[in-house]
Amino acid sequence: MAFYYRERVAFGFVQLNSSYTEEIQKKYKVPRDIESLLLFNENINRPVASFKHVRYSY
């Protein structure tokens, strides 16, 4: 889902099992074992919302 805001919307995807993304994981405190979605506005230093999905194994 994307929302239109003025002239552009930017989005990205980070693969958490890659060693190249450790800096981003630490900066935003994203756990590797939980699927997460972070939403940002113009201030990229802190997300305005975060959603986490925990997988349960039965």
C-alpha positions in Angstrom: 0.0 0.0 0.0 1.3 3.5 -0.8 -0.1 6.9 -0.2 0.2 9.8 -2.5 1.8 12.9 -1.0 2.4 15.8 -3.2 4.8 14.8 -5.9 6.4 11.7 -4.7 6.4 8.7 -2.4 9.6 6.8 -1.6 9.8 3.3 -0.1 12.4 0.6 0.4 12.9 -2.9 1.6 15.6 -4.2 3.9 16.4 -7.9 4.1 17.2 -8.6 7.8 19.2 -11.8 7.3 21.9 -9.9 5.4 25.1 -8.7 7.2 25.0 -5.5 5.0 21.9 -4.2 6.9 23.2 -4.5 10.5 23.7 -0.8 10.8 20.1 -0.1 9.8 18.8 -2.8 12.2 20.7 -1.2 15.1 19.7 2.4 14.2 16.0 1.6 14.2 16.1 -1.3 16.8 14.5 -3.8 14.5 14.7 -7.4 15.7 15.8 -10.0 13.2 13.3 -12.6 14.2 10.1 -10.5 13.9 8.7 -9.2 10.6 8.5 -5.4 11.0 7.1 -2.5 9.0 8.4 1.0 9.8 6.6 4.1 8.5 8.5 7.4 8.1 7.6 11.0 7.2 10.0 13.7 6.3 12.0 13.0 9.5 13.9 9.8 8.7 15.6 9.7 12.1 12.6 8.1 13.8 9.6 6.2 12.4 6.2 7.7 13.0 4.7 4.2 13.3 5.9 0.6 13.5 4.1 -2.7 13.1 5.5 -6.0 14.2 4.2 -9.5 13.2 5.2 -12.4 15.4 5.1 -15.8 13.9 3.9 -18.6 16.1 4.8 -22.2 15.5 2.4 -24.9 16.5 
